[in-house]
Amino acid sequence: MSRYSMVLQWSDEDELFLVTIPEFSDRVVMPCTHGKTREEAINNGEEVIEMYLEAWETEGEPIPEPSTLLVA
């Protein structure tokens, strides 16, 4: 599992859970994937993250840093 954020939102229009990845928002059309269930959407989101990371690495593109939550 990656350390990248995923936002899942239900779409009444599509009747699907839509997935966005905040760290990729300036480089990828959002939402970037979907699923009929929350679990399917999360799995698809993980696959998309890995796909983009591999492609960017292969192409020599900069890799966005995962966002982290700092707890004091």
C-alpha positions as protocol buffer text, in pm:
chain_id: "A"
residue {
  index: 1
  type: MET
  ca { x: 0 y: 0 z: 0 }
}
residue {
  index: 2
  type: SER
  ca { x: 131 y: 342 z: -92 }
}
residue {
  index: 3
  type: ARG
  ca { x: 153 y: 646 z: 132 }
}
residue {
  index: 4
  type: TYR
  ca { x: -38 y: 869 z: -110 }
}
residue {
  index: 5
  type: SER
  ca { x: -375 y: 1017 z: -16 }
}
residue {
  index: 6
  type: MET
  ca { x: -697 y: 905 z: -179 }
}
residue {
  index: 7
  type: VAL
  ca { x: -1030 y: 1083 z: -165 }
}
residue {
  index: 8
  type: LEU
  ca { x: -1337 y: 865 z: -228 }
}
residue {
  index: 9
  type: GLN
  ca { x: -1663 y: 1033 z: -318 }
}
residue {
  index: 10
  type: TRP
  ca { x: -1995 y: 880 z: -418 }
}
residue {
  index: 11
  type: SER
  ca { x: -2136 y: 1002 z: -750 }
}
residue {
  index: 12
  type: ASP
  ca { x: -2516 y: 979 z: -781 }
}
residue {
  index: 13
  type: GLU
  ca { x: -2484 y: 1057 z: -1150 }
}
residue {
  index: 14
  type: ASP
  ca { x: -2238 y: 774 z: -1220 }
}
residue {
  index: 15
  type: GLU
  ca { x: -2354 y: 546 z: -936 }
}
residue {
  index: 16
  type: LEU
  ca { x: -1988 y: 480 z: -856 }
}
residue {
  index: 17
  type: PHE
  ca { x: -1727 y: 574 z: -598 }
}
residue {
  index: 18
  type: LEU
  ca { x: -1487 y: 820 z: -765 }
}
residue {
  index: 19
  type: VAL
  ca { x: -1122 y: 837 z: -660 }
}
residue {
  index: 20
  type: THR
  ca { x: -897 y: 1140 z: -662 }
}
residue {
  index: 21
  type: ILE
  ca { x: -534 y: 1152 z: -551 }
}
residue {
  index: 22
  type: PRO
  ca { x: -460 y: 1499 z: -416 }
}
residue {
  index: 23
  type: GLU
  ca { x: -83 y: 1474 z: -465 }
}
residue {
  index: 24
  type: PHE
  ca { x: -135 y: 1404 z: -837 }
}
residue {
  index: 25
  type: SER
  ca { x: -398 y: 1674 z: -899 }
}
residue {
  index: 26
  type: ASP
  ca { x: -168 y: 1907 z: -1093 }
}
residue {
  index: 27
  type: ARG
  ca { x: -47 y: 1626 z: -1324 }
}
residue {
  index: 28
  type: VAL
  ca { x: -342 y: 1389 z: -1372 }
}
residue {
  index: 29
  type: VAL
  ca { x: -703 y: 1440 z: -1479 }
}
residue {
  index: 30
  type: MET
  ca { x: -925 y: 1386 z: -1176 }
}
residue {
  index: 31
  type: PRO
  ca { x: -1105 y: 1175 z: -1078 }
}
residue {
  index: 32
  type: CYS
  ca { x: -848 y: 922 z: -1186 }
}
residue {
  index: 33
  type: THR
  ca { x: -1044 y: 599 z: -1128 }
}
residue {
  index: 34
  type: HIS
  ca { x: -1362 y: 461 z: -977 }
}
residue {
  index: 35
  type: GLY
  ca { x: -1529 y: 150 z: -837 }
}
residue {
  index: 36
  type: LYS
  ca { x: -1872 y: 3 z: -779 }
}
residue {
  index: 37
  type: THR
  ca { x: -1781 y: -51 z: -412 }
}
residue {
  index: 38
  type: ARG
  ca { x: -1551 y: 134 z: -172 }
}
residue {
  index: 39
  type: GLU
  ca { x: -1314 y: -163 z: -173 }
}
residue {
  index: 40
  type: GLU
  ca { x: -1300 y: -178 z: -552 }
}
residue {
  index: 41
  type: ALA
  ca { x: -1240 y: 198 z: -572 }
}
residue {
  index: 42
  type: ILE
  ca { x: -955 y: 178 z: -318 }
}
residue {
  index: 43
  type: ASN
  ca { x: -794 y: -116 z: -501 }
}
residue {
  index: 44
  type: ASN
  ca { x: -825 y: 67 z: -833 }
}
residue {
  index: 45
  type: GLY
  ca { x: -676 y: 379 z: -672 }
}
residue {
  index: 46
  type: GLU
  ca { x: -374 y: 183 z: -549 }
}
residue {
  index: 47
  type: GLU
  ca { x: -323 y: 38 z: -898 }
}
residue {
  index: 48
  type: VAL
  ca { x: -342 y: 384 z: -1057 }
}
residue {
  index: 49
  type: ILE
  ca { x: -89 y: 523 z: -808 }
}
residue {
  index: 50
  type: GLU
  ca { x: 157 y: 245 z: -889 }
}
residue {
  index: 51
  type: MET
  ca { x: 98 y: 286 z: -1263 }
}
residue {
  index: 52
  type: TYR
  ca { x: 172 y: 659 z: -1256 }
}
residue {
  index: 53
  type: LEU
  ca { x: 475 y: 620 z: -1030 }
}
residue {
  index: 54
  type: GLU
  ca { x: 625 y: 355 z: -1259 }
}
residue {
  index: 55
  type: ALA
  ca { x: 555 y: 565 z: -1570 }
}
residue {
  index: 56
  type: TRP
  ca { x: 705 y: 882 z: -1420 }
}
residue {
  index: 57
  type: GLU
  ca { x: 1012 y: 691 z: -1302 }
}
residue {
  index: 58
  type: THR
  ca { x: 1060 y: 534 z: -1646 }
}
residue {
  index: 59
  type: GLU
  ca { x: 1022 y: 872 z: -1818 }
}
residue {
  index: 60
  type: GLY
  ca { x: 1254 y: 1046 z: -1571 }
}
residue {
  index: 61
  type: GLU
  ca { x: 974 y: 1272 z: -1451 }
}
residue {
  index: 62
  type: PRO
  ca { x: 973 y: 1410 z: -1096 }
}
residue {
  index: 63
  type: ILE
  ca { x: 772 y: 1201 z: -850 }
}
residue {
  index: 64
  type: PRO
  ca { x: 528 y: 1395 z: -626 }
}
residue {
  index: 65
  type: GLU
  ca { x: 593 y: 1354 z: -255 }
}
residue {
  index: 66
  type: PRO
  ca { x: 317 y: 1190 z: -49 }
}
residue {
  index: 67
  type: SER
  ca { x: 139 y: 1428 z: 187 }
}
residue {
  index: 68
  type: THR
  ca { x: 181 y: 1352 z: 553 }
}
residue {
  index: 69
  type: LEU
  ca { x: -16 y: 1455 z: 857 }
}
residue {
  index: 70
  type: LEU
  ca { x: 201 y: 1589 z: 1135 }
}
residue {
  index: 71
  type: VAL
  ca { x: 59 y: 1516 z: 1476 }
}
residue {
  index: 72
  type: ALA
  ca { x: 205 y: 1712 z: 1765 }
}
